[in-house]
Amino acid sequence: MNLHTLLAFWTISILLAATPGADWAYVISAGIHDHAAVVPAVCGLFLGYLAITGTVAGGIGALVASMPLAVTILTFAGAAYLIKLGISLLRHPSLPKEGHERETGARRWITKGFAISGLNPKALLFFLALLPQFTNPGSSWPIFLQIGILGIIHTMNCVFIYLMVGFGARTLLSSRPRASIVTGYISGVIMIMLGLGLASEDIIKLLHS
């Protein structure tokens, strides 16, 4: 691995992390709810991507990807969880909490974040498709180590972007309850649409198989 390769990967990674999706919707809802929820929420996403990195680097990811049933199960599990969270946001949109009203369930935010990123089949397939392209078989570093480094780089890029998004949402919306409610509804709709999109792709594949 050389500096040029790392910079090329870093650029692509930043652009991908800066693309709104389920992760963005989640950290925005955390930021609206309470500034103290942002870090645990992002930590959960971080741990999920770290787990995927380890899975891909260890070769397990390729094994899972080669098993259509396993990918289908993972897809429906991830889709169901996104839809569940989306419905929850629509029923109970995040509102800014202050003082004694703040909820300090850091473990809950971490667990949800881990499930959102860790159960995302798109993330697994993305890591499997992209990371090996930036490895160098002729390098003195083992392939699994190169993949691990690239995965960590992407994960840290995500952490950086998501922290800015979460705290930015808190700063912009903490004093605007009505805007917070609307943003919460939008985040919920995004999660539901992404979940339905994930599920429908696999349903179409099953119908055509």
Buried (B, 14 or more C-beta within 10 A) or exposed (E): BEEEBBEEBBEBBBEBBBEEBBBBBBBBBBBBBBBBBBBBBBBBBBBBBBBBBBBBBEEEBEEBBEEEEEBBBBBBBBBBBBBBBBBBBBEEBBBBBEEEEEEEEBEBBBBBBBBBBBBBBBBBBBBBEBBBEBBEEEEEEEBBBBBBBBBBBBBBBBBBBBBEBBBBBBEBBBEEEEEBBEBBBBBBBBBBBBBBEBBEBBBEEEEEE
